[in-house]
Amino acid sequence: MSKIVDKLQSLSKSSVSPIGFHPSAESKISAMLLIAGLSGAGVKEAGIVAEVNADAGLVLAQGFSTKTVKQMVEAAGDVPLGVFVKGISEEKLNELLVFGCDFLVFDIKVPAAVLHEEGIGKFLLIEPSLDWGFVRAINSLDVDGVLIGNKGEDSFVAVEHLLIYRRFVELLGKPVMIILPSLVSGSELGNLWQAGVDGIVVP
């Protein structure tokens, strides 16, 4: 099984309080995964991911080479490494699997054949503006979770973001992770946890 999928499944699940309310003392404290967003420009990045104790690394660049990914997987050690794929060929996908890539992130335009791949984590990249009917339909897909993109320029987490994330959590029976444009404060992380977010991708 994919290491990151295993980590998501092992997160202690607590009853998430509504936004604006603190969890009750009886609630189990849950964690969020920290995923380092990588440019894929150099192998050194993967080594840093291991040093900072991130839960995983994600190569966000689309123009990566499978050779570089292989080297990054080796440099990351036990830290699972994933890649964002777009229009990937079956041959290149098989190479990623052989090289030990732990999970894939892909958008709704990718060939549906990727859904049948086994032994690797599969996460669907969606935009916050995706139609709610489409969001519900994701539950029928063979994916391990969703990753919500962020095209905004905001360097902070707004109330609007929390409401959107909470709505996704309520509609989906799968883990919900988000991409943040920058590091955020501890209080903002607390807000994201209360909204039900399972993991964050930060640069």
C-alpha positions as semicolon CSV with decimal commas, in nm:
position;residue;x (nm);y (nm);z (nm)
1;M;0,000;0,000;0,000
2;S;0,104;0,359;-0,056
3;K;0,279;0,502;0,250
4;I;0,088;0,830;0,235
5;V;-0,245;0,650;0,206
6;D;-0,147;0,441;0,507
7;K;-0,064;0,759;0,701
8;L;-0,398;0,915;0,612
9;Q;-0,585;0,605;0,721
10;S;-0,397;0,591;1,050
11;L;-0,477;0,950;1,145
12;S;-0,696;0,942;1,452
13;K;-1,040;1,056;1,345
14;S;-1,220;1,296;1,575
15;S;-1,561;1,452;1,552
16;V;-1,480;1,791;1,400
17;S;-1,648;2,081;1,570
18;P;-1,822;2,349;1,364
19;I;-1,602;2,640;1,261
20;G;-1,572;2,892;1,542
21;F;-1,607;2,638;1,823
22;H;-1,328;2,462;2,007
23;P;-1,323;2,081;2,008
24;S;-1,459;1,932;2,328
25;A;-1,218;1,787;2,582
26;E;-1,345;1,440;2,496
27;S;-1,247;1,468;2,131
28;K;-0,933;1,286;2,027
29;I;-0,667;1,516;1,894
30;S;-0,616;1,452;1,524
31;A;-0,318;1,544;1,314
32;M;-0,277;1,681;0,965
33;L;-0,015;1,557;0,723
34;L;0,255;1,803;0,620
35;I;0,355;1,759;0,256
36;A;0,644;1,956;0,112
37;G;0,578;2,100;-0,233
38;L;0,885;2,048;-0,453
39;S;0,989;2,211;-0,778
40;G;1,154;1,893;-0,903
41;A;1,452;2,097;-1,019
42;G;1,706;1,915;-0,805
43;V;1,761;1,604;-0,599
44;K;1,875;1,812;-0,300
45;E;1,512;1,914;-0,235
46;A;1,415;1,557;-0,154
47;G;1,691;1,529;0,103
48;I;1,563;1,843;0,276
49;V;1,215;1,690;0,297
50;A;1,359;1,406;0,503
51;E;1,554;1,648;0,725
52;V;1,251;1,861;0,818
53;N;1,042;1,554;0,910
54;A;0,773;1,618;0,650
55;D;0,519;1,339;0,609
56;A;0,571;1,334;0,231
57;G;0,703;1,531;-0,064
58;L;0,514;1,624;-0,380
59;V;0,681;1,725;-0,708
60;L;0,453;1,997;-0,843
61;A;0,642;2,069;-1,165
62;Q;0,498;1,904;-1,475
63;G;0,821;1,885;-1,674
64;F;0,999;1,639;-1,446
65;S;1,208;1,351;-1,577
66;T;1,155;0,999;-1,444
67;K;1,532;0,974;-1,390
68;T;1,521;1,275;-1,155
69;V;1,221;1,129;-0,972
70;K;1,414;0,805;-0,918
71;Q;1,702;0,999;-0,763
72;M;1,462;1,204;-0,549
73;V;1,290;0,888;-0,420
74;E;1,630;0,753;-0,317
75;A;1,727;1,084;-0,151
76;A;1,398;1,103;0,040
77;G;1,462;0,769;0,207
78;D;1,158;0,654;0,404
79;V;0,962;0,972;0,326
80;P;0,700;0,896;0,056
81;L;0,737;1,097;-0,263
82;G;0,458;1,178;-0,507
83;V;0,433;1,361;-0,839
84;F;0,172;1,570;-1,015
85;V;0,105;1,414;-1,354
86;K;-0,073;1,562;-1,652
87;G;-0,121;1,380;-1,979
88;I;0,121;1,108;-1,869
89;S;0,186;0,808;-2,094
90;E;0,144;0,452;-1,969
91;E;0,515;0,390;-2,023
92;K;0,616;0,687;-1,807
93;L;0,362;0,587;-1,543
94;N;0,509;0,236;-1,526
95;E;0,856;0,387;-1,483
96;L;0,734;0,591;-1,185
97;L;0,594;0,278;-1,027
98;V;0,919;0,086;-1,079
99;F;1,124;0,374;-0,934
100;G;0,924;0,368;-0,611
101;C;0,701;0,672;-0,654
102;D;0,450;0,650;-0,367
103;F;0,154;0,849;-0,498
104;L;0,018;1,043;-0,793
105;V;-0,179;1,366;-0,809
106;F;-0,374;1,424;-1,130
107;D;-0,651;1,650;-1,258
108;I;-0,982;1,551;-1,416
109;K;-0,833;1,569;-1,768
110;V;-0,596;1,275;-1,718
111;P;-0,679;0,945;-1,897
112;A;-0,915;0,735;-1,684
113;A;-0,675;0,438;-1,710
114;V;-0,481;0,586;-1,417
115;L;-0,771;0,492;-1,189
116;H;-0,693;0,122;-1,242
117;E;-0,333;0,145;-1,122
118;E;-0,268;-0,053;-0,804
119;G;-0,001;-0,026;-0,538
120;I;0,021;0,353;-0,562
121;G;-0,175;0,634;-0,399
122;K;-0,412;0,826;-0,627
123;F;-0,529;1,179;-0,549
124;L;-0,753;1,396;-0,764
125;L;-0,656;1,763;-0,796
126;I;-0,967;1,984;-0,800
127;E;-1,035;2,355;-0,792
128;P;-1,239;2,521;-0,514
129;S;-1,490;2,631;-0,780
130;L;-1,574;2,275;-0,889
131;D;-1,949;2,215;-0,917
132;W;-2,087;2,055;-0,600
133;G;-2,253;1,781;-0,806
134;F;-1,912;1,686;-0,945
135;V;-1,768;1,690;-0,594
136;R;-2,025;1,434;-0,475
137;A;-1,952;1,218;-0,781
138;I;-1,586;1,190;-0,676
139;N;-1,699;0,945;-0,407
140;S;-1,765;0,691;-0,683
141;L;-1,410;0,715;-0,822
142;D;-1,128;0,482;-0,721
143;V;-0,913;0,757;-0,571
144;D;-0,764;0,777;-0,223
145;G;-0,844;1,143;-0,165
146;V;-0,857;1,488;-0,316
147;L;-0,617;1,779;-0,326
148;I;-0,775;2,123;-0,350
149;G;-0,571;2,368;-0,556
150;N;-0,522;2,733;-0,476
151;K;-0,497;2,994;-0,750
152;G;-0,535;3,287;-0,515
153;E;-0,266;3,534;-0,418
154;D;-0,366;3,544;-0,051
155;S;-0,086;3,463;0,191
156;F;-0,335;3,388;0,468
157;V;-0,629;3,157;0,531
158;A;-0,954;3,353;0,497
159;V;-1,292;3,263;0,646
160;E;-1,411;3,201;0,289
161;H;-1,144;2,933;0,250
162;L;-1,251;2,761;0,570
163;L;-1,612;2,752;0,457
164;I;-1,515;2,603;0,120
165;Y;-1,290;2,339;0,275
166;R;-1,556;2,245;0,529
167;R;-1,811;2,202;0,250
168;F;-1,576;1,969;0,063
169;V;-1,519;1,765;0,380
170;E;-1,894;1,729;0,429
171;L;-1,957;1,620;0,068
172;L;-1,666;1,379;0,036
173;G;-1,613;1,046;0,206
174;K;-1,241;1,068;0,125
175;P;-0,945;1,253;0,278
176;V;-0,924;1,620;0,183
177;M;-0,587;1,793;0,146
178;I;-0,515;2,147;0,030
179;I;-0,234;2,339;-0,139
180;L;-0,126;2,653;0,047
181;P;0,070;2,927;-0,135
182;S;0,291;2,988;0,170
183;L;0,352;2,886;0,528
184;V;0,074;2,979;0,767
185;S;0,051;3,048;1,139
186;G;-0,028;2,797;1,412
187;S;-0,372;2,947;1,466
188;E;-0,450;2,914;1,095
189;L;-0,344;2,549;1,107
190;G;-0,584;2,506;1,397
191;N;-0,863;2,657;1,188
192;L;-0,787;2,421;0,900
193;W;-0,791;2,123;1,137
194;Q;-1,128;2,231;1,277
195;A;-1,257;2,254;0,920
196;G;-1,166;1,887;0,876
197;V;-0,861;1,920;0,649
198;D;-0,645;1,606;0,653
199;G;-0,325;1,743;0,504
200;I;-0,155;2,052;0,365
201;V;0,096;2,100;0,084
202;V;0,331;2,394;0,142
203;P;0,633;2,514;-0,055
